[in-house]
């Protein structure tokens, strides 16, 4: 069963989508919201597998809302405006449906979800967790490195790529931060926010920060903000 949330400022649109989803018994609509603020709250509370997200809403857009999440679920945009399609796929959305939603397009989008989850499950089951004692091969253009993970300060999300910080180098690899998080040892590598995974052994200084968060300074001088929700997890991880 996949847990879904619908975020749209139009109540009729939410109701119509719920009606269409009744034909898909493996999708449970666990919650809904009518704006960005409510959307963030319901996602953090329910931790859904899938979000149906409108783009144009009062106040902040659907893109603005996604930027506030520490870890984004799979997203299917549902909108009346086709000019956002390119941006939707640039941020790696699962699909982009035009209103009024056609049942066949909805079925296609949910089939994509199933295929993606099956592929991720197959990959994760065949791979072991990487610890800081492991060494990985990194290639960026014509340059190559064998890198000990103990020397990596952090990983930064850059679209579908990740930038790896070690020594004075910052090569890009074709891996999402979510995929890296699944493979890295969470006793060493911590997801500070939506954009960064940091090596906890590389932390030089911890400071309290805005709105209950933390600010971490790494050995290379980089400063990374830990969101309020992740700050609670960080304190638990680092405490005796």
GIWO-V179929 format. One record per helix or strand of 2 or more residues. SS is the DSSP state (a for helix, b for strand). FROM is the first residue (numbers start at 0). TO is the last residue. If there is no record, write none. Layout:
SS;FROM;TO
SS;FROM;TO
This chain:
b;1;6
a;10;20
b;26;32
a;35;45
b;49;52
a;61;66
b;73;78
a;81;89
b;94;97
a;102;125
b;134;139
b;142;147
a;148;150
b;151;157
b;160;165
b;171;172
a;176;182
b;188;190
b;195;198
a;199;201
b;202;207
a;209;211
b;213;217
b;222;225
a;227;237
